[in-house]
Amino acid sequence: MEVSIYVDADACPVKREVYRVAERHRTTVYVVANSIIALPRDPWIQRVVVGSGLDAADDWIAERAACGAIVVTADIPLAARCVKAGAVVLAPNGRALNDDSVGMALATRNLMTDLRAAGAMTRGPKPLTDADRSKFLAALHEAIVRLQRSS
């Protein structure tokens, strides 16, 4: 089984980290976005530009998420779809989302959406720290190694 990484690239703060780990493991990376973004010219990094539809990038990734895939996203509904399909899902802060955690994350996201719709002032996500980037690097490396060993 070949390991592939799918990056929900719009507003993804850890693309460089993904490229670095993918180069070390020679793992194919699909960088999925609604518009063209700059990428390194490496053979294992593939640009995927989807239509401008609301969830076009999410749908493209979710259709391909399966066992052997790693999905990098901060989008909780996309994460839930990918976990259900059997993919490993990592948030940019290195947090792994799985069957046990994605339900709570989705419920929290929906609650916050409802609160904002009702006029409540909420804070956005915390800024990504150097510790978060390190945690992400380690989590991505471990996920690739684990998937390669299981194949």
MIDOSE-1310 file (N, C-alpha, C; in nm, 2 decimals, decimal comma, always signed):
residues 151
mevs	+0,08/-0,12/+0,00/+0,00/+0,00/+0,00/+0,09/+0,12/+0,00; +0,06/+0,21/-0,09/+0,14/+0,34/-0,10/+0,07/+0,44/-0,02; +0,14/+0,51/+0,07/+0,09/+0,61/+0,15/+0,08/+0,74/+0,07; -0,03/+0,81/+0,08/-0,05/+0,94/+0,01/-0,10/+1,04/+0,12
iyvd	-0,05/+1,16/+0,10/-0,09/+1,27/+0,19/-0,18/+1,37/+0,11; -0,30/+1,40/+0,17/-0,39/+1,50/+0,10/-0,39/+1,62/+0,19; -0,36/+1,74/+0,14/-0,35/+1,86/+0,22/-0,47/+1,95/+0,17; -0,55/+1,99/+0,27/-0,66/+2,09/+0,25/-0,58/+2,22/+0,25
adac	-0,54/+2,26/+0,13/-0,43/+2,37/+0,13/-0,48/+2,51/+0,15; -0,61/+2,54/+0,13/-0,65/+2,68/+0,16/-0,63/+2,71/+0,30; -0,55/+2,80/+0,33/-0,52/+2,85/+0,47/-0,45/+2,74/+0,56; -0,38/+2,64/+0,50/-0,31/+2,55/+0,57/-0,17/+2,60/+0,61
pvkr	-0,15/+2,62/+0,74/-0,02/+2,68/+0,79/+0,10/+2,58/+0,79; +0,08/+2,46/+0,76/+0,19/+2,36/+0,78/+0,23/+2,29/+0,64; +0,21/+2,36/+0,53/+0,24/+2,30/+0,40/+0,39/+2,27/+0,39; +0,47/+2,37/+0,44/+0,62/+2,34/+0,43/+0,66/+2,22/+0,51
evyr	+0,60/+2,21/+0,63/+0,63/+2,09/+0,71/+0,59/+1,96/+0,64; +0,48/+1,96/+0,57/+0,43/+1,84/+0,50/+0,53/+1,81/+0,39; +0,58/+1,91/+0,32/+0,67/+1,88/+0,21/+0,80/+1,83/+0,26; +0,85/+1,88/+0,38/+0,97/+1,83/+0,44/+0,96/+1,68/+0,47
vaer	+0,86/+1,64/+0,54/+0,84/+1,50/+0,58/+0,82/+1,41/+0,46; +0,74/+1,46/+0,37/+0,71/+1,38/+0,25/+0,84/+1,36/+0,17; +0,93/+1,45/+0,16/+1,05/+1,44/+0,09/+1,14/+1,33/+0,16; +1,14/+1,33/+0,29/+1,22/+1,23/+0,36/+1,17/+1,09/+0,33
hrtt	+1,04/+1,07/+0,32/+0,97/+0,94/+0,30/+0,94/+0,91/+0,16; +0,96/+1,01/+0,07/+0,93/+0,99/-0,07/+0,78/+0,96/-0,09; +0,70/+1,03/-0,02/+0,55/+1,01/-0,01/+0,48/+1,11/-0,10; +0,39/+1,07/-0,18/+0,31/+1,16/-0,27/+0,22/+1,25/-0,19
vyvv	+0,23/+1,38/-0,22/+0,15/+1,48/-0,15/+0,06/+1,54/-0,26; -0,07/+1,55/-0,23/-0,17/+1,61/-0,31/-0,21/+1,74/-0,24; -0,18/+1,86/-0,30/-0,21/+1,99/-0,24/-0,33/+2,03/-0,31; -0,45/+2,03/-0,24/-0,58/+2,06/-0,30/-0,63/+2,20/-0,26
ansi	-0,66/+2,28/-0,36/-0,71/+2,41/-0,33/-0,80/+2,46/-0,44; -0,87/+2,57/-0,41/-0,97/+2,62/-0,51/-0,90/+2,71/-0,61; -0,77/+2,75/-0,59/-0,70/+2,83/-0,68/-0,55/+2,78/-0,69; -0,48/+2,83/-0,78/-0,34/+2,79/-0,80/-0,26/+2,86/-0,69
ialp	-0,18/+2,77/-0,62/-0,09/+2,82/-0,51/+0,05/+2,77/-0,55; +0,15/+2,85/-0,50/+0,29/+2,81/-0,53/+0,33/+2,69/-0,46; +0,40/+2,60/-0,53/+0,45/+2,47/-0,48/+0,59/+2,45/-0,52; +0,66/+2,37/-0,44/+0,80/+2,33/-0,48/+0,79/+2,24/-0,60
rdpw	+0,89/+2,24/-0,68/+0,89/+2,16/-0,80/+0,95/+2,03/-0,78; +0,88/+1,95/-0,70/+0,93/+1,82/-0,67/+0,83/+1,71/-0,72; +0,88/+1,60/-0,77/+0,79/+1,50/-0,84/+0,69/+1,44/-0,74; +0,71/+1,44/-0,62/+0,61/+1,38/-0,53/+0,51/+1,48/-0,48
iqrv	+0,51/+1,60/-0,52/+0,41/+1,70/-0,48/+0,33/+1,73/-0,60; +0,20/+1,71/-0,59/+0,10/+1,72/-0,70/+0,00/+1,84/-0,66; -0,01/+1,93/-0,75/-0,11/+2,04/-0,74/-0,25/+1,99/-0,79; -0,35/+2,01/-0,71/-0,49/+1,98/-0,75/-0,57/+2,10/-0,74
vvgs	-0,61/+2,16/-0,85/-0,70/+2,28/-0,84/-0,84/+2,23/-0,87; -0,93/+2,25/-0,78/-1,07/+2,21/-0,79/-1,15/+2,33/-0,83; -1,28/+2,31/-0,86/-1,37/+2,42/-0,89/-1,39/+2,51/-0,77; -1,46/+2,62/-0,80/-1,48/+2,72/-0,69/-1,60/+2,69/-0,61
glda	-1,66/+2,57/-0,62/-1,78/+2,54/-0,54/-1,74/+2,54/-0,39; -1,84/+2,56/-0,31/-1,83/+2,57/-0,17/-1,74/+2,47/-0,10; -1,77/+2,34/-0,13/-1,69/+2,23/-0,07/-1,62/+2,15/-0,17; -1,58/+2,21/-0,28/-1,51/+2,13/-0,39/-1,38/+2,07/-0,35
addw	-1,30/+2,14/-0,27/-1,17/+2,08/-0,23/-1,20/+1,97/-0,12; -1,30/+1,99/-0,03/-1,33/+1,89/+0,07/-1,39/+1,77/+0,00; -1,47/+1,78/-0,10/-1,53/+1,67/-0,17/-1,42/+1,59/-0,24; -1,33/+1,66/-0,31/-1,22/+1,59/-0,38/-1,14/+1,50/-0,28
iaer	-1,10/+1,56/-0,17/-1,02/+1,49/-0,07/-1,10/+1,37/-0,01; -1,22/+1,40/+0,03/-1,31/+1,30/+0,09/-1,33/+1,18/+0,00; -1,34/+1,20/-0,13/-1,36/+1,09/-0,23/-1,24/+1,00/-0,24; -1,12/+1,05/-0,20/-1,00/+0,97/-0,21/-0,95/+0,92/-0,07
aacg	-1,00/+0,97/+0,03/-0,96/+0,94/+0,17/-1,00/+0,79/+0,19; -0,90/+0,71/+0,23/-0,92/+0,57/+0,26/-0,81/+0,52/+0,35; -0,81/+0,39/+0,38/-0,69/+0,34/+0,45/-0,57/+0,36/+0,36; -0,46/+0,41/+0,43/-0,34/+0,44/+0,35/-0,32/+0,58/+0,32
aivv	-0,43/+0,66/+0,35/-0,42/+0,81/+0,32/-0,41/+0,88/+0,45; -0,33/+0,99/+0,44/-0,32/+1,09/+0,55/-0,38/+1,22/+0,50; -0,47/+1,27/+0,58/-0,54/+1,40/+0,54/-0,50/+1,50/+0,65; -0,45/+1,62/+0,60/-0,41/+1,73/+0,68/-0,51/+1,84/+0,66
tadi	-0,59/+1,87/+0,77/-0,69/+1,97/+0,76/-0,73/+2,02/+0,90; -0,78/+2,14/+0,90/-0,84/+2,20/+1,02/-0,99/+2,20/+1,01; -1,04/+2,15/+0,90/-1,18/+2,15/+0,87/-1,25/+2,03/+0,93; -1,32/+2,05/+1,04/-1,37/+1,94/+1,12/-1,47/+1,85/+1,04
plaa	-1,57/+1,91/+0,97/-1,66/+1,83/+0,89/-1,58/+1,74/+0,79; -1,48/+1,80/+0,72/-1,40/+1,72/+0,63/-1,33/+1,61/+0,71; -1,27/+1,64/+0,82/-1,20/+1,54/+0,91/-1,30/+1,43/+0,94; -1,42/+1,46/+0,98/-1,52/+1,35/+1,01/-1,54/+1,26/+0,89
rcvk	-1,55/+1,32/+0,77/-1,58/+1,23/+0,66/-1,46/+1,14/+0,63; -1,34/+1,20/+0,65/-1,22/+1,12/+0,62/-1,19/+1,01/+0,72; -1,22/+1,04/+0,85/-1,20/+0,94/+0,95/-1,30/+0,82/+0,93; -1,42/+0,86/+0,89/-1,52/+0,75/+0,86/-1,48/+0,66/+0,74
agav	-1,40/+0,72/+0,65/-1,35/+0,65/+0,53/-1,22/+0,57/+0,57; -1,17/+0,58/+0,68/-1,05/+0,50/+0,72/-0,92/+0,57/+0,71; -0,92/+0,70/+0,68/-0,79/+0,78/+0,67/-0,74/+0,82/+0,80; -0,61/+0,85/+0,81/-0,55/+0,91/+0,92/-0,57/+1,06/+0,90
vlap	-0,62/+1,13/+1,00/-0,64/+1,27/+0,99/-0,56/+1,35/+1,10; -0,49/+1,45/+1,05/-0,41/+1,53/+1,14/-0,45/+1,68/+1,12; -0,47/+1,75/+1,23/-0,49/+1,89/+1,23/-0,35/+1,96/+1,22; -0,34/+2,08/+1,18/-0,22/+2,15/+1,17/-0,14/+2,16/+1,30
ngra	-0,21/+2,15/+1,41/-0,13/+2,15/+1,54/-0,08/+2,02/+1,59; -0,10/+1,92/+1,50/-0,05/+1,78/+1,53/-0,15/+1,69/+1,60; -0,27/+1,74/+1,63/-0,37/+1,66/+1,69/-0,43/+1,56/+1,59; -0,43/+1,44/+1,63/-0,49/+1,33/+1,54/-0,64/+1,33/+1,57
lndd	-0,71/+1,33/+1,47/-0,86/+1,31/+1,48/-0,89/+1,17/+1,44; -0,97/+1,10/+1,53/-1,00/+0,96/+1,51/-1,15/+0,94/+1,55; -1,19/+0,81/+1,54/-1,33/+0,78/+1,58/-1,37/+0,83/+1,72; -1,27/+0,83/+1,81/-1,30/+0,87/+1,95/-1,31/+1,02/+1,96
svgm	-1,23/+1,10/+1,89/-1,23/+1,24/+1,91/-1,31/+1,33/+1,81; -1,33/+1,27/+1,69/-1,39/+1,36/+1,59/-1,54/+1,39/+1,62; -1,61/+1,31/+1,68/-1,75/+1,34/+1,72/-1,76/+1,46/+1,81; -1,67/+1,46/+1,91/-1,67/+1,57/+2,01/-1,62/+1,70/+1,94
alat	-1,52/+1,69/+1,85/-1,48/+1,81/+1,78/-1,59/+1,86/+1,69; -1,66/+1,78/+1,62/-1,77/+1,82/+1,54/-1,88/+1,88/+1,62; -1,92/+1,83/+1,73/-2,02/+1,88/+1,82/-1,98/+2,02/+1,87; -1,85/+2,04/+1,91/-1,80/+2,17/+1,95/-1,80/+2,27/+1,84
rnlm	-1,76/+2,23/+1,72/-1,77/+2,32/+1,61/-1,91/+2,36/+1,58; -2,01/+2,27/+1,58/-2,15/+2,30/+1,56/-2,20/+2,40/+1,67; -2,16/+2,37/+1,79/-2,21/+2,46/+1,90/-2,15/+2,60/+1,88; -2,03/+2,62/+1,84/-1,97/+2,75/+1,82/-2,03/+2,82/+1,70
tdlr	-2,07/+2,74/+1,60/-2,14/+2,80/+1,48/-2,27/+2,86/+1,53; -2,34/+2,78/+1,61/-2,47/+2,82/+1,66/-2,46/+2,95/+1,75; -2,36/+2,95/+1,83/-2,34/+3,07/+1,92/-2,31/+3,19/+1,84; -2,23/+3,18/+1,73/-2,19/+3,29/+1,65/-2,32/+3,34/+1,57
aaga	-2,40/+3,25/+1,53/-2,52/+3,28/+1,46/-2,62/+3,36/+1,55; -2,61/+3,33/+1,68/-2,70/+3,39/+1,77/-2,64/+3,53/+1,82; -2,53/+3,56/+1,77/-2,47/+3,69/+1,80/-2,36/+3,69/+1,91; -2,32/+3,58/+1,96/-2,22/+3,57/+2,06/-2,08/+3,60/+2,00
mtrg	-2,00/+3,67/+2,07/-1,87/+3,70/+2,03/-1,78/+3,58/+2,07; -1,71/+3,52/+1,97/-1,63/+3,40/+2,01/-1,49/+3,43/+1,95; -1,39/+3,37/+2,01/-1,25/+3,38/+1,96/-1,23/+3,28/+1,85; -1,14/+3,32/+1,76/-1,10/+3,22/+1,66/-1,00/+3,12/+1,71
pkpl	-0,95/+3,04/+1,62/-0,85/+2,94/+1,67/-0,72/+3,01/+1,72; -0,66/+2,94/+1,82/-0,53/+3,00/+1,87/-0,43/+3,00/+1,76; -0,34/+3,10/+1,76/-0,23/+3,10/+1,66/-0,14/+2,97/+1,68; -0,09/+2,92/+1,56/+0,00/+2,81/+1,56/+0,13/+2,85/+1,63
tdad	+0,18/+2,77/+1,72/+0,31/+2,79/+1,79/+0,42/+2,70/+1,73; +0,54/+2,73/+1,76/+0,65/+2,65/+1,72/+0,64/+2,51/+1,78; +0,58/+2,50/+1,90/+0,56/+2,37/+1,96/+0,45/+2,29/+1,88; +0,35/+2,36/+1,83/+0,25/+2,30/+1,75/+0,31/+2,24/+1,62
rskf	+0,40/+2,32/+1,56/+0,46/+2,28/+1,44/+0,55/+2,15/+1,46; +0,62/+2,15/+1,58/+0,70/+2,03/+1,61/+0,61/+1,91/+1,63; +0,50/+1,93/+1,70/+0,41/+1,82/+1,73/+0,35/+1,77/+1,60; +0,32/+1,86/+1,51/+0,27/+1,82/+1,38/+0,38/+1,74/+1,30
laal	+0,50/+1,79/+1,30/+0,61/+1,71/+1,23/+0,62/+1,57/+1,28; +0,62/+1,56/+1,41/+0,63/+1,43/+1,47/+0,51/+1,34/+1,44; +0,39/+1,39/+1,45/+0,27/+1,32/+1,42/+0,27/+1,27/+1,28; +0,31/+1,36/+1,18/+0,30/+1,32/+1,04/+0,41/+1,21/+1,02
heai	+0,53/+1,22/+1,07/+0,63/+1,12/+1,05/+0,58/+0,99/+1,11; +0,53/+0,99/+1,23/+0,48/+0,87/+1,29/+0,37/+0,80/+1,21; +0,28/+0,88/+1,16/+0,16/+0,83/+1,08/+0,22/+0,76/+0,95; +0,31/+0,82/+0,89/+0,37/+0,76/+0,76/+0,44/+0,63/+0,80
vrlq	+0,52/+0,63/+0,90/+0,59/+0,51/+0,94/+0,49/+0,40/+0,97; +0,39/+0,43/+1,05/+0,29/+0,33/+1,09/+0,22/+0,27/+0,97; +0,18/+0,36/+0,88/+0,11/+0,31/+0,76/+0,20/+0,23/+0,67; +0,32/+0,27/+0,66/+0,42/+0,19/+0,57/+0,45/+0,05/+0,63
rss	+0,45/+0,05/+0,77/+0,48/-0,08/+0,83/+0,36/-0,18/+0,82; +0,24/-0,12/+0,82/+0,12/-0,20/+0,82/+0,09/-0,26/+0,68; +0,16/-0,21/+0,57/+0,13/-0,25/+0,44/+0,21/-0,37/+0,40
